[in-house]
Structure formats: structure tokens, C-alpha cells
Amino acid sequence: MSVRRFRVDGIVQGVGFRPFVYRTAAELGLDGWVANVNGHVEGEVAGPARVIEEFAGRLRANAPALARVRGVRLTDGLPRQMCGPGFQVRHSAPGPGGTAVREVPPDAAICDACLRELRDPGDRRYRYPFVNCTDCGPRATIIEDLPYDRVRTTMRGFAMCSDCEDEYTNPGDRRFHAEPVACPVCGPRLSWDGLLGEAALGAAVETVDAGGVVAVKGIGGYQLVCDATDQGAVAELRRRKGRPAKPFAVMVPDVPSAGRLARIGATELAALTAPERPVVLLARYPWHGTPPLAPGVHPGLSRVGLFLPTTGLHHLLLDSLARPLVVTSGNLSDEPIACDDTEARESLGAVADGFLTHDRPIRSRYDDSVVTFAGRTRITVRRARGLAPAPLPLVSREPVAGAGAQLKHTFTLAGGGHAHLGPHTGDLADLAAYEAFQTSYDRLSRLTGIVPSVIAHDLHPGYLSTQWAQAQQVRRIPVQHHHAHVAACAAEHGVRGTFIGVAYDGLGLGDDGTLWGGEILVGDLAGYRRVGRFATAPLPGGDAAVRHPHRAALGHLLAGEALGAAPADPRLVQRFTDRLDRPETAAVRAMLERGVNSPRASSAGRLFDTVAALLGLVGGRVSYEGEAAVLLEAAAGDTHAVPLAHRLLPVDGMWVYDSAPTLADLLARKADGEPVPRLAAAFHLTLGIVTAGLVARAVADGAPRTVCLGGGCFVNRRLLTEVKRRLHAEGLRVLVGGQVPVGDGGVSYGQAVVAAARLAREG
């Protein structure tokens, strides 16, 4: 007989791990105890040494579905008589090692067992919107501190009734130590303008059924809900929210319902039904006759974002309305999702016809996660509810933070061998988003115990994230934007040595003070050199060219980098300019001729904008960042095409893609009557060939054969497919972020990765 102390690290709080330990010890006949301590689980076991080893093995191998065990350690324990007979789950408390990094469990969607109770008239939780157990329910959004116990969550204000307490203390019950456990007697209640419970739910259902918009308090914040089949309701939501074209996510009750709207492959099905329940971007079926969704849900696009219910409340709404629902972030465009009740009524009062709320506070805001797939390759668009703040790999000799970018903002905290990506907060230019970032940063730092001694930030001095970092009284490490993109990909996949980075996005400040965005880099996690790029073109009006793609097109056609290629036929350029506003075109010409407020950029994203404008896919102004590229991808679809003309040439020690022949050929083939879908596909095909050519030249010059792809352009499935196909054909290893967003939402992780690598290099 021996006594051993055990410690389990990882995501082991809020996931039913202590009950699992209890059951495992009981099955093996071991005495002892288990408790949550700081951010891990620890305890003691007494019994035969061989059985204790079996116990530790089961903790590693058979953990609950939501747990992520990163290590199980056994050390010598106290004398046998100090352990006591039987096995106990002890109250949690901070203990020795309180400075260790702690992991915060993400929220999990309602499980099948709770869903059965929700729909069982004989169950005491029948139609109770807040049903949950150790396998599902709120976690990160309600935690106020760790160790994870009810008294340190926003459930502390709800005293358990005797029935719930019996479940909570019964080792044989699946609600044994389920901290958010509740029922209609003792738990949170729905409300709607003085109505409670079922009456409140009924009022919300009537409002949506009548074509209205309802603000629903979800797990991580408020959501705006309307009938996804009602074009009038969708159009009104767009008008009120200030979101004219960006697609809405649609919630459906189950997989068969999703399968009637879109094609679902095996990898997409796994994501759709996973506990995190992300929005999954799927190829919709061609519609004949009356469309199953209002056209305004995703105007002009062939893909639709679908997701399954995350809570009992969502299921009740869908059961009552029996139709797909638009469920989108409860915010105005570019603002963070509202999570405070007063804040929600102030910001959404002019958007929603009513508020279906409840009395369980939300402590941390988390929007819905978004993923898509190119074949079996997963692309994370937004890492949020259900995914964040689960840890990512990152080893640093001291705690570091990544301050993030400006758009699609996130931050990262890293320490103890892992990194934690914070909530998505939107565009930092918005004051509410900036304040949400600061609040979220302080809260996650306190929860994880990570207090950075180093902060990494973007080179751009105008980014509010950069200005925030520079105001902190710690060491600061500037990190180039595109290096952060490809370093994030490399670190996620465990790349330790040198690699080729392909970074395609809108804009990022280069280390030479110019704007980059179509980059081939060779380097490692600590540093890089630029070996290839796209030709530069001016952006007349600066940011105005981002909002007005025809300005980017004029910059390319009239003042693109002079690399010796024949310019586009002036008559075809004239056809394009004749479609534009004449005074504005004259003003843009004057800006370009004088070089006034027209910074040059080697941007892949702006080239996408240019092609979309030349093909007539966008009008004068886009309503969201990346809209033109999204429409161009949708136009290309799976159409077969012949590539456009293109040219690679050496310029000042690096290889440059000259896009002038590509644009000239595009205009010529358009004038000859080639269909827009075929030309859109031809452009994607051309970029795949160009990328393979640029990478091949880097390899020929001695670069490694591992290629890391990063930047928001790689959310484009057609582009990613074309690029990967051609790089694989060259025998190269090709990596793209699967858990870390490929766009600016992953920049903060890349910044932290680069900072950690530079610290390691210092020794």
C-alpha cells in the first residue's frame, strides 16, 4: 500500500474532471481526495502501487470529452493514515503554486442528454432554457475567478434548491459538481418587459413570427434574431443594424435541416456538431422556385453560414417557430457584441423590437466562432465562443502578450508553455471596441495569472493596439504584420526551423515604411527576409481606396509600378472609367499624377478589389472589409478557366509579380465577351500559378521546402485550393492555420510567437 499525490494540468476545471476522478478512484477501490486548486486539479490516492499507476493512466486516457489533459504527475503523498477512508471531492481553494498559469474552459453547447430533458414533459427541467450539466453549458462567459467553483461564477447569486443540491452532491449523477446547475425553481429566468418564463418566451416568438427583430441574451452576449425566410424582416434588420451586405449567420435546429440548405461533407459535419458549435460556411444548394432563405441573408454569395443551437433557449425558439432563424451578433456594425443588459438596451434599442433577456450575468463577452473548409483543410475565420480562450502551443521564457492588429482585433496572453487568444472585439477604431479590448485583456490576465513582462505589437504607429502597447510600462517588441501572420501558422504546426512564408492580405506596414500585402518571406519564428512581392500600385485617397475598389483599380491601371510590361489598351481602360463618376475620376487622376495622398502598396487584397471592380462585381463603395474579394470568389465558384497573362521578374534582389499583364489580359478577354465567372476563376488560377512561381524561385535560391500560408486572403477557398495544389505538385509541405485565424484575428498570436522566439534567441 502506498499514498501518492497527483496533479493534472490542462483544461480540467469546468469539464466534469473531479467527478471523473471520483468515479475512477471508486472503480479501482482507491481512497483519497480531489480538488480544484488554482487552475489545475490535484489530490491524493491511497492503495496498491500498481493500481495507482492504473489510476494515473486512466486520467490521461479516459478524460471527459471537454477536458484537455496536458500532464499527470505523481509524487509521494502523506502517510496513509492522513488520507482517510473512501474518496472525497473537496472544496476548491487557492493553494501552493498560485503563480502557475491557469487554463479557462471555453463554453460548450447543450449536450444530447440535456436536450432530451428539455423536451421531456415528465422531466423537471422540461422547457427550461438554462439546462446544463458537467458536459455542457456556460464556462468562460460566467467565470469570475479560478479555481472553478460556483461561488466564483455569476451563478453565485442563485442558491441551489434541494433537488439541484442532491444532484450536485451525488457522485453517480452527471451534475455532480456541475457549477452552473439550475432548474426552474432556483435558477435564472427569462424576462420580456415584465413577463417571465414561458410568457416571455411566447412574446419573443410572437414578435419574430410577425416579422420583428428580437435581441436575445445568449451565452456570450446578445444576439439579434429574425425570421431567415422573411425578406422584409431581414432587410429591416440590415437597415437598423447598419449592415447593408455582409452575410448573416443562420441557425437551424438540426443536421437534417442544415442538409436541406447546403452541402455538408464529413469534416464540415464534425465541426457543425462539435461542442463549440461554430458557424460553418457551407456551399448552398442551387435554389429553384421559392428560396428556403431570404435572398438578403447572404446577397450575391453561393455559401451560407449555418450553425446549430448552442443553448436550450435557442432550441425552444426554433421549436416554436419551426423555421431557420437569422442569429447575428447583437451590435451595430464594427462594435463589440453587447453583453451587459443596460449596455444592450442603449446600443440595440433602435434595432430590436423587444428584448428576451434573463438574470444570469455575462462576465466575459464571446461572439460566435466561424470556420470554413477547403476540402479537408480547416480555416478558422473567427476564434471565439467555444474555441477561445482554450490554449494554443507557445513556449516563452517569460510571459508575453500580443497586442493584435486594428481590424478583427484579438489579443494573446502567453505563459507556462501555452498561449490564450482573447475574445474577438472588432475594429479598434470604434471606442466601444477599444474599451472592450482593455476590459477583456485585464480579465483574462487575472484569470490565467499571466502578467506579461513583454508586449509585442504591430509596426503601424496609427493602430490603437500599437499605441496601447507603447503606453504599457513593460518591454515592447515591434513585429512586422506579415511576419506575424506566417509565424502564427508555423507555431500552430510546430515548425521550429526556417520556412517560406506566403502572406496575402489587405495592408500591413512593412519594415521599409511602405505598405505590404502580397509577400514572400523566408525566415523563422524570430526573423525573416523579404524575397518576393507583388508589384506596387498607389491607393488614391489612402483608406478611401479600401472602401472604394474602383480607386484601387484606377491606381493599378493608371500608375501601377513601371516594370516594362505593355499597359492595358487605353480604349478598354476608357470603357471602365466611363462607368465611374466623372468628377471623382478626374480628382483621382489628379491625385495620381501629383502623388498626393496615394501611398503605394504591394497588396494582394487590393488586387482582388481591382479585379472585382473591373469585372463590375462591386459598385462605388463596399460596406465591409473584404466584400469585393468575397464577391469575386463567389463569381469564380468551381468554374474551369484558362490563366491570365502574368510575369515574374527580378527587381532589387527579389522576385516581383508584375500584375499589369494580368489586368491587361483581363480587360481584353472581357471585351471579347468571356463570361465574368470564367474571368474570376482565371484570376484565382493565375494567382495560384504566380505563387508557385515565386515560391519555386525562393526554393531554387536555397529556401526550405516548408511553406506557411497566412493573411486574410487565404479565407478564400478557391485561392487556397489553387495555391496548395500547385505547391504540393512541387513536392512542398504546405501549412495553413486551422485553429488560429488566418486573417488579422490571428496576428496577436503571431506577435507573441515572434516575441517569444526573440527572447529565446537572446538566451
N, C-alpha and C positions, 0 to 999 in steps of 0.2 A: 504494500500500500504506500502511496506517495501523495503529496499535495503539490500541485503546480499552479502558478499564477499564469493567466493568459491575457493577451491583449490583441484586439482585432482592429486594424486600421482600414479606412476606406469609407465608402458611403454605407454606414452601418447604423445610423440613427434615423428613426422615422421610416424604417422599411421593414419592421417586424423582426429585427435581428435578435433582440433579447428574448422574445417568445420562442424563436427558433433555437437559441442556445438552451433555453429551459427544456424544450422538448427533446433535444438531442441528448442532454445530460440525463434526463429521466429515462430515456430509452436504453441508455448504456449503464444505468444504475449508479451514476456518479453523484456525490454530494458536492455542495459548494454554493456559489452565488454569481450573479452577473449584474452589471450596472452600466449605464451611460456615464462616461467620465470625459469632460471636455468635449472633444469631437470624435471620440472613439468609444469602443466597448471593451470593458475589462472585467475580470473576475477571478475566481479560484475554483479549482476542481480537486476532489479527493477520490482516489480509487487506485486500482491496479495501473501500473505504469503503461502497460500495453494498451489498456482501454483508454487512458488519457491521450495517447498518441492517436488512437482511432477517433476520439472526440475532436482533436485538432484537425485531423484530415477531413472530417465531415464539415467542420466550419468553413474550410476552404472550398470544398467541392459542392456542397449541397445548400448554399445560402439562398435566402428568399430571392424571388425574381427581381425585385427592385434594388437589391443590395449589390455593391461592387467591392468585393474583398480584395485589399491590396497587400495584406500581410497578416499572418497569425504567428504570434511569438509565445513560447512557453518559457517560463523561468521558475526557479524554486519558490515555493509558497511558504506560508506559515505552518507551524506544527499542526498535525492532524486534528487535535482537539479544539483548535481555534476555528475550524471550518464549520462545525456543526452538522447535524444530520439533515438529510434532504437537500433540495436545491431551491434557491430563492432568487427572485428578481428584486433587487434592492432599489431604493430611491436613488436617483441620479444626483450627482453633485460635482462641482469642480474639484479636481484632485491634483496630485503632483504632476508636473509636466504641463502646467496650464498654458505655457507659451507655445505648445505644439500647434501646427496648422490644423484647422478643423474643417471638415467637409460638410457642406449643407445639402441635404437631399432635395432634389427637384420635386415638383408636384407630379402626381400620377393620375391618369384618367380613371373613371369609375370602372371597377372590375366586374366580371360576369356575375359573381356571387351577389354583390351589392345590387346589380341591375335586376337580378331575379327578385330580390326582396322588394325593390322599388315597385315592381309590377305584380306582387303577390298580395291580393286582398286580405289574406289571412295573416300577413306579417305586420308587426307593429311599426315597421318603417315603410309601410305601403304609401307610395306617392310622397315620400319625404325627400325634398330636394337635396339635402345635405348628407345623405347616407354615405358612409365610408368605412374602411377597416384598415388593418395593417398593410394591406396590399394596394391601397388606392387612397386618393383624396389629397387635400392641400398639404404642403410641406413648406417649401421655401417661401411661399407667399404669406404664411402665418407665423413663421418662427421669429421670435424677438431676441432669443439668445440660445446658446448651447451650454450644457447638454440639453438634448431634445426631450422636454417633458411638457405636459400640458400647462404648467404654471409659467412656462417661458414661451408661450404662444398666445395668439389672440383668442384662443379658446378658454383662457383662464377665467374669463368673466361668466362662463357657463358651467354652473355646478352640475355634476352628473346626478341623474336620478338613480334610484336603487337598481333598476333593471340594467342601465348602462354600466353602473359600477360593478354589478355582478359579472357582466361580460368582460370588463376591463381587468378584473382580478382573477378571472378563470383561465388557468393555463391551457385548457382544452378549447377555448373559444378563439376564433380568428380575430376578435377585437381585444385580445389580451394585450394590454399596454398600447392600444391604438389611441394616440393622444387626442386626435380630433373627434373621437367617438361622440355621437349625439343622437337624439331621437326627437320626435315631435313634442315630447313632454319637457325636455330640458335643453334642447339645442337651439340654434339660430332659426329665425322665422322670416319668411318673405313678407314684404310690405309694398303697398302701392297707394299712395295718397290716403292713408288712414285704413285701408283694407289690409287684412293679414292672411297669411297662409293660402288656402285654396282660393279664397276670394281675390287675393292679389294676383295669383297666377291667372285666374279667369279673366281679370281685367286686362292683363297683358296680352293674352291670347285674343281677346276681342279686338284690341287695338291693332294688332298685326293682321288679323283676319279682315279688318276694314281698310287695309292699305296704309296703316300708320307705321311709324318708326318707334321702337321701344329701346331704351337704354337698360341693359340687363347687367347686373353686377355679377361678374364671373369669378373665377379663381384668382386671376392675377390682375384684374382691372375690369372696367366697364366695357361692354360690347354693344354695338348698335345693331339691332335686329330688325329685318323686314322680310316680307314675302319675296322669295327669289324668283317667283313666277309672275309677279306683278310689275310690269314695266313702269307703270305710274309711280309705284312705291319706290322702286329702285332709282328712278330719275329724280324723285323728290329728295331721297337720301343723298344723292350726289350733289344736288343743288345746296342743300343745307350744310353738308359737311365740307363743301368746297373741294370736291374731288371729281372733276369732270370726266376723267377717263381711266384712271388707274383701276385695274380689275379688283373686284370684291371676292372674298372667300365665301364659299357656300358650305353650310353644314347639312349633312344628310343623316338619317337615323342609323343606317347600317350599310354593310358592304354591298348587298344586292342593290340597294338604292343608288349607291355610287356607281356600280357596274352598269346601270341603265343610262348613266350620263356620260361615262368616259371609259376608255380602255385602261385596265388595271393589270399590270404584269406582276410577277411574283415578288420582286423587290419592292415595288410600289405598294402591294398589298401588305407586306410586312411592316412598312413604315406607317401606312394608314391605320393599322390596328395595334401598333406599339403603345405602351403605356404613356408615352409623351404626347400621342395624338397630334402630330404636326399637321399643318395644311400641306397637302401633297399636290403639286401641279401635274395635271394629267391631260392627255390628249382626248378631247371630247369627240363623241361620235358626230358624223355629219347629221344635220337636222333636216327633216323633211316635214312639211306641214307646220303645225303649231309647235314652236320650240319648247322644250321642257324647262328652260330657264329664260328669264327675260333677257333680250339681247344686250341691255345695258349693264348686265352683270360683268361681262368681260368683252367690251366692244372691240371688234376687229381682230380678236385673237382666237386661235384654234385650241388653246389649252385653258383649262379651268382649274382653280384651286379648290379642292374638296377636302373636308375633314369630318371626322366622326365626333359625336358628343363627348365632352370631357367630364361632365358632371350630371348628377341626377336631374338638376334643373333643366339642362339642355334637352335631356330625354323627354321630360314632361312637356316642354314646349313643342318639340317635334311630334310627340304622340298626339297632342291635342290639335295641332294644325295640319298634320298629315301632308306636308309639302316641304320641299327644300327651303332653307332659310339663308338669307344673307346674314352672316355674323362677322362683323368687321370691328376693328379697333375703335373704342369709344374715345375719339379725339377729333379735333379739327386737323386738317392736313398739316403734316410736319411737326405736330405737337406730340408729346408722350401720351400714352394711354392713361386715362383718368382712373385713379384708384380710391381716392378719398371721396366720401359721399358729398360733402359740401363743394369740393372742387368739381365733381362731376356735374352737379346741378348748375354751377356757374358756367362751366365751359360747354355743356351739352344742352342747356335749357332751350336754346333756339333750334336744336337739331332733333331732339326726341319729343314725341307726343306724350310720353309718360316714362316713369322710372320704376322698374321692377328691381327692388333692392332688398337688402337683408341686413341684419345687425351683427354679422361677424366681420370685424375689421380686416382689411388687407394691409399687411405690413410692408411687403415689397411688391412693386409692380412688375409683371411679366406679361408681355404680349404673346401672341401665338407664334410658335415656331413654323418655319416654312422650308420645305425641301422639294427637290425635283430629282429626276433621274435621266441620264443619258445612257441608254442600255442598262447595264447593271451598275454603272458608276453613279454614286450618290453625290448630289451637290446640295450643300446647305446654304440656303438663301438668308435665313434668319435663325440664329440660335437663341431661343428664348424659353417660353414655358415648356417644362418637361425635359429640356436639354440643359439649360443653364440653371444653376451655376455648377453643374457636375464637373469634376476636374478633368483637365487635359494634361498630357505629358509636358513637363518643363522642369529641368533641374537647374537651379541657380544657387550660387554660393551665398547669396544674401537675398532678402526679399525685394522683389522688383514689381513695378506697375507699368502697364502700357496705357497711355492716356487716350489713345484712339485717334480717329480722324475727325472730320467735320460732319459728313453725311453718314446716315446709317450707323450712328455712333454707338460704340460699346467701349468699355474699359476692361482691363485684365489685371488681376492680382495674382502674383506667383510666389510660392514659397513651399518648403517642405517637399520638393520634388514634383509639385503639380501647379497648374495654373487654373484660375477660375475666371471665366468670361462673365462679365456682368450683364445686366438687362439691356435690351435694345432701347435706346432713348430717342432716336430720330435725328433731326437736323439741329445741331447745336446752335445755329444762328437764332433759333427760337428761344426766348428767355426761359419759358417753362421747361424746355428740354434740357437746357443748361443747368437749371436748378435741380431737375430730376436726376441728372448725372451726378451732381455733387452729393445729393442725399443718398443715392444708391451706392456710391463709392464709399461713403462713411459707414453705411450699414453693413455692406459686405466685408469691409475691412475689419469691423468689430466682430462679425460672426465668424469669419475664418481665422481671426487672430493674426492676419498678415498686415504688418505695418511697414510699408516699403521704405527702404533706405536709398533706393534709386528709382527714378521715374524716367521712362523712355517716352519720347514724343516725336511728332512729325516735324519735318524741316520748315513747313509753311508757317511763317510768323502770324498770319491772319487767322489761323484756326483757333477757335476758342479753347480747344483741348490743349494746344501748344501754350497759349497764354496762361491757362490754369496751371500746367506743369511748371512753367517758369516762375510762378508765384509760390511754389512749394519750397520749403526750406530743407531740401534734400539734394543729393547729387542728381543731375539731369544728363541724359544721354540722347542726343538727337539721332533719329533713324530715318533714312530715306524711305519714302512712301512705298515704292515698288519693291525695294529690298524687303520691307516688312511683309508685303503680300506673299512673295515666294518663300521667305523664311518660315512663315506660318504653315505653308504646305509641307515644307521639308521637315519641320519639327513634328507635325502631326504624324508623319510616316516614319519618324525615327532616323532620318538621314543625318549622318554625323560628319561626313566629309564634304567635298566640293560637289557642286551640281550646277546645271544650267537652269536659270530661272526665266520663264516667259511671263511677263506681266502686261496684260492688256486691260486698260480701264479708261475712265474719263480723263482725269487730270490728277497730277501729283507733282509737287515741286522737286526738281532734280538737284543733284549736288552741284550743278553748274549754274544754278539760279534760273534755269528755264523750266518750262512746263513739259513734263514727260507723260507718257501714257501708252506707248507701243514699244516695249523694251525687251531686249535680250541681255540677260546678265549672266556672268559666270562668277561663282564665289562660294562661300559657305555661310554659316549662320552669323558669323561675326562681320564679314565684309564682302565686297563684290567689286567687279569692274564691268563697265558697260561695253558690250561687244557688238550690239546690233540695235537698230531702232527703226521706226517709221519716219518717213520724210516729214518735215515740219510744214505747218501752214498756220497763218495768222487767225486769231479769233477776234473778229471785229466787234468791239464793244465788250470784250472780256467775258464776264458772266452772261451777258446778253446773248452771246453766240451759243451758249449752252442751252438757253431757253428757246432760242430761235434757230433751228437746224439749218435754215436756208442761209444764215450768216456764215456758219461753218462751211457750207458748200461754196459760197462766194469766195471765202478765204482760200479754199483749195483751188478753185478754178482760176481765180484772178491773181493770186500771189503765193501759190504753193512754192516750196523750195525748188530753186532752179538747179536741176541735176542733169540737164541736157536732153530730156525727152521732149518730143514734139507736143505742144499744148493741144488741148481739145479743140475741135473745129469751132471757130468763133460763131458760126451760124447756129450750131447746136447749143452753145452757151447762151446765145441770144434767146433761143426758144425757152430756155429755163428762166432767164431773167425777165422775160416778158410776162411770166406768170406771177411775178412778185410786185409788191407795191413800188411804184416808180420812184417817189421821193426817198423812200428808205434805201432802195438800191443805189441811188445816186449818193446818198450820205455814206453808205458802206464803201462804195468805190473811193470816195474822197478819203475816208479813214485809212484804207489800204494803201492808197498812193502816198499818203503823208506819213504812214506808220504811226498813226495816233490811236492810242488805246486798243492796240491789236497785238497782244502778246502771241508769240509763236509757240506751237505745241506739237509734239510728236505723238499725238493721241490716237489710239485705236478707236476709242469711244466716239470721238468727234468724226472719225472717218465713217463709222456706222451712221452717224447723224447725217453726214453729207450724202451718202448713198440713198438713205431713206428720203431725203429731200429731193434729190434728183429724180427719183422714181415716183414722186408725188404721193408718198405714203403719209406724209405729215404736212400740215398747213403752216401757218405763220408761227405758232407758239406751241410748245409741248407743255403739258400740265404736270409732269413728274419726271424726275431724272431717269434717263434710260428709256423713255417712251418710244423714241424713234427706233432704237435698236430692237426693242420688243416687237414692234410692228414689222420691221424688216425680217426678223426671224420667222414671224408668223406667215409672212408672204412667201418666204422660201419653202417652208414646210419640208416635205421629203422630195421635192421636185428634182429631177435629174437635170444637169446643166453642163455646159462647156465652160472652162475657166476663162476669165477675162485676162487681157494682156497685163503683164507685170514685169518688173525689172528690179534686180538686186545689184548694187554696185558698192565698191569700197569708197568711203568718204572719211578722211581724217582718222584713219586707223580702225574704223568699224564698218560693218556691213549695214547698208541702208536700203529699206524697201521704198522705191520710188512709186508712189501711188498715182502719179499723173497719167501714165499709160492705162492704168486700170479705169480711171474716171473717163478718159477719152473714149476707150472702148465701150464702156457702159453707155455713154451718150449716143455713140454711133449705132450700137445694136438696138437701143431703144428707138432711135429714129427709123431703123429698118423694120420696126414692128415686132421685135422679140417681146414676148409677154413679161410683165413685171415679175411674176413668181419665178420664172426661169432666170431672170437677171438677178433677183435677190439671192437665189440659190447659187448662181455663178459667183457672186461676190463672196459668199461664205466659202465656197470651194477654193477660190483664189487665195483667201487668207490662210486656209489650211496648207496650200502649196507654198505660199510665201514663208509661213512659219517654219515649215520643214526645211526650206532652203536656208533660212537664217540660222537655224539650229545646226544643220549639217555643216555649215561653214565654221561655226564655233567648234564643233567636234573635230573638224579637219585641222583646226589650229591647236588642238590638244585638250579641249574641254572634256569633262567626264560625260558618260552616257546616260546619266540620270537627269531627267527633265522635270522640274516642278512648275506647274501652271498656277497662276494667281491673277486676281483682278476681276472686277465685276463683269467684264465681257464674257468670262467663262461660265456665267449663269446661262448663256446662250447655248442650248443643247446642240444646235446644228454646228456652230463654230467648234465646240468642244469635240464633237464627233469627228469632224473633218481633221482637226489638228491631231487628235490622238491616233487616228487611222494612219496618217502619213508618218508620224513619228515612230509608231510601232513597226511600220513597214521598213524603217531604217534600223530596226533592232534595238531601239532605245527603250529604256524604262521610263514610263510616263506616270506622274503622280498629280493628283488634284485633291484639294481639301474635301473631305467627306463629313467631318464633324465640325470643322472650323469654317465659317462663311468665306467663300472665295472673294467676295466683294469687301467693301470698306468695314463691314461688321467684323471682319477677321483681322483688321490692321492692328488693333491693340494687342492681340495675341502675338502677332509677328514682331511688334515693337519689343514686347517683353522677352521674346526669344532672342532677338538680336542683342539686347542689353545683357542678358544672362551669358551669352556667348562671349561678349567682350569682357565681361567681368572674369570669366574663366580664363581668357587669354592673358589677362593681367597677372594671374597666378596668385 
